[in-house]
Amino acid sequence: MAEILLPPTYKDIKGPLIFLAGPIQDAPDWQHQAIQIIQERETHHIASPRYPMVMKGDFPENLYNSQVEWEHHHLNYAGKYGVILFWLAKPISHTPGRAYAQTTRFELGWSVARNYLEGIKVVVGIEDGFSNARYIRKTVSTIAPSIPICSNLEETCIKALQLIKSHQRNY
């Protein structure tokens, strides 16, 4: 069984890590589905930034800082020893005054740049209905053609597992 890492908990990780990057606010709980898909096939560490309790509105400052630090730590580990899996899920609601997937879009750009410069492993899945998908597909495939772009969550998870297998490192 895969070990699931959730914020704000840190654990000593030995081995590859799959970081589930993608929208949380106004998005379905796609992370739960991804974890199930991965667990049916492999036992890897999986970091899911979806906070274990439902929160409405902005995080208080202390939780916000803790969340961001947790995400940066695990994104960096996955970049070095695993894969960053992006699932760009279409929204199920809208928060006024907030662009959908605003943090995800920044993390995706950062990860694409790191793939180009450092060779980190990234896979991107885009659900029909995610805004600006055509631009994302074109830009990612142009800048970082080694990044697989998938069209459904299961395919995205399987591709992440294949990337880990094809690039095993000593831990």
ABEGO torsion letter per residue (X at the ends): XBBBBBOABBBBBBEBBBBBBEBABGBBBAAAAAAAAAAAABBBBBBBABBABBBBEBBBAAAAAAAAAAAAAAAAAAAAABBBBBBBBBBABBBBGBBBGAAAAAAAAAAAAAAAAAGBBBBBBBBBGBBGAAAAAAAAAAABAABBBBABAAAAAAAAAAAAAAABBBX
